[in-house]
C-alpha cells in the first residue's frame, strides 16, 4: 500500500501517500476540523463513495470452494490464507502502484498491500471469520515517480478462526522482525484507499482530482495527519501557499511527528523569509532530510554546481548507500567524478547507471522532486 508524503524543499515538494506511519487520535481533546479551502482557478470535482469491501459472486464462489461450510472452524483461517497466497489457486500478483477495492482486486488479481488486504478481509468476513486491517511500522523507503517522491508505508491483514490468528502479507518487502503494528478500523483503511488514489492523481498532475480524493479521505477519517500533509502539496502546486500552510499546520496539530508536513512547512517559511519560524524547526527537518536519498542527491547537485566536487561525490555516495538502484544517482556520481578529474571512476559509474536505467530513459539528472506518502508496500 502506498501512502504519499510530500516534503517541500524550496520549490520542491515532498508528498505522502498511504504510509505506515502510525497516527494517534487526540484522545480526550476537543478538535474542530477547519474548513477545507477550494482550489483557485480550477474546477472542483467530487468523489463517489466506494465500498472497498464489497464481495462479488465470484468471491463467494471462491470462499465456498476453499472454505466450505462443513470445514472445521480451526482450519478455516489457514485454508483461506493458503488459497489466497497460492499462485496456482488465486494467482494474485503484487504491484505496489495499484490500489483497488476488494472486488476489483479479486477480478484483476493484482495490487499493492492495501489492495490485497481489502480483498482478503472481504473474503474472510464472507467466510465467517474475524478479520481486520493492521498498520505496520516500517523503515521509510523513498521512490521517485514522475518527479514526485513517494514514501512507502505498509498495511497487512489479520484473520482469525476459533483458536488461531494469521497475519497475511502480500508485500515482497517484509517488515523487520518485531516491527511494531496495530489494528486500524475499516474507515481508516478506506481513508488510505482514497489517499492513494489522490496520490495517483497528483503524480499525473491532475490537481482537481487529487484535491477531491484527499478531501474525501479527510471526510472519511479526519484524524489521519498525512492526508492533510498530502493536501498541502496540492495547494503548493497550485500556488496557494497560505492554504498549504493551513493544512500543514493541521497535520502537525494532529501528529507533531508528521515530518513531511514539518519539512514542507519549513520550506515555505524559508521562501517567505520567516527565519524565526524556520529556525524553530530547522534541526528536526535537517535530521529527517538527511535520511532521504533524494535530498542528498539535491545537495550533491548543488555542491557540483558550486564546483565542490569532492563534497558532491561524498553526498551522492551516501544517497547510493541508501538507494543503490536509482540510476540517476549513479549519473550524478559519474558527472562529479568526471569534473573532479577521475575519468576511470566516472566511466565505471556511468556504465553502472546504464545498466540500471530503463530502456527508454535518457541519462539525465534531476532536481529534488516532491515527496508523497503512499501505501504500496
HELIX and SHEET records of a PDB file:
HELIX    1   1 UNK A   57  UNK A   66  1                                  10    
HELIX    2   2 UNK A   73  UNK A   85  1                                  13    
HELIX    3   3 UNK A  102  UNK A  108  1                                   7    
HELIX    4   4 UNK A  113  UNK A  126  1                                  14    
HELIX    5   5 UNK A  186  UNK A  203  1                                  18    
HELIX    6   6 UNK A  207  UNK A  220  1                                  14    
HELIX    7   7 UNK A  225  UNK A  237  1                                  13    
HELIX    8   8 UNK A  241  UNK A  254  1                                  14    
HELIX    9   9 UNK A  259  UNK A  272  1                                  14    
HELIX   10  10 UNK A  275  UNK A  289  1                                  15    
HELIX   11  11 UNK A  293  UNK A  305  1                                  13    
HELIX   12  12 UNK A  309  UNK A  322  1                                  14    
HELIX   13  13 UNK A  327  UNK A  339  1                                  13    
HELIX   14  14 UNK A  343  UNK A  356  1                                  14    
SHEET    1   A 6 UNK A  15  UNK A  17  0                                        
SHEET    2   A 6 UNK A   2  UNK A   6 -1                                        
SHEET    3   A 6 UNK A 370  UNK A 375 -1                                        
SHEET    4   A 6 UNK A 148  UNK A 160  1                                        
SHEET    5   A 6 UNK A 130  UNK A 145 -1                                        
SHEET    6   A 6 UNK A 181  UNK A 184 -1                                        
SHEET    1   B 5 UNK A  15  UNK A  17  0                                        
SHEET    2   B 5 UNK A   2  UNK A   6 -1                                        
SHEET    3   B 5 UNK A 370  UNK A 375 -1                                        
SHEET    4   B 5 UNK A 148  UNK A 160  1                                        
SHEET    5   B 5 UNK A 165  UNK A 168 -1                                        
SHEET    1   C 2 UNK A  93  UNK A  94  0                                        
SHEET    2   C 2 UNK A 110  UNK A 111  1                                        
END                                                                             
